[in-house]
Amino acid sequence: MIGTPEIILIVLVVLLLFGGKKIPELMRGLGKGVKSFKDGMKGIDAPEESRKDAE
């Protein structure tokens, strides 16, 4: 399991690699990717007729 020191180390490495200005942009892109993935999974689970109704 990941503890607090490991999380702090990961955050520091990300800050060094990308800089403070790029992090919000990266998180925004990650959030959009996760949302898109979840929407895609809902589409797979939904029956064919309910997908047509949603469009």
C-alpha positions in Angstrom: 0.0 0.0 0.0 1.2 3.5 -0.8 1.9 5.7 2.3 2.2 9.4 2.8 6.0 9.6 2.1 5.5 7.8 -1.3 2.7 10.2 -2.3 4.8 13.2 -1.4 7.7 11.8 -3.4 5.4 11.2 -6.4 4.0 14.8 -6.2 7.5 16.3 -6.1 8.6 14.3 -9.1 5.5 15.4 -11.1 6.2 19.0 -10.1 9.8 18.7 -11.2 8.9 17.1 -14.5 6.0 19.2 -15.6 6.2 22.4 -13.5 3.4 24.1 -11.6 1.7 25.7 -14.6 1.2 22.5 -16.5 -0.4 20.5 -13.7 -3.9 22.0 -13.9 -3.9 21.3 -17.7 -2.8 17.7 -17.1 -5.5 17.1 -14.4 -8.2 18.6 -16.7 -7.2 16.3 -19.5 -7.2 13.4 -17.1 -10.6 14.3 -15.8 -12.0 14.5 -19.4 -10.4 11.1 -20.2 -12.0 9.4 -17.1 -15.4 11.0 -17.9 -15.2 9.8 -21.5 -14.2 6.3 -20.4 -17.2 6.2 -17.9 -19.6 7.4 -20.6 -18.3 4.7 -22.9 -18.8 2.0 -20.3 -22.3 3.2 -19.8 -22.9 2.9 -23.5 -21.7 -0.7 -23.6 -23.9 -1.7 -20.6 -27.0 0.0 -22.0 -29.3 -2.0 -24.3 -29.5 -1.0 -27.9 -32.9 0.7 -27.6 -32.0 3.0 -24.7 -28.9 4.2 -26.6 -31.2 5.3 -29.5 -33.5 7.1 -27.1 -30.5 9.0 -25.6 -29.4 10.4 -29.0 
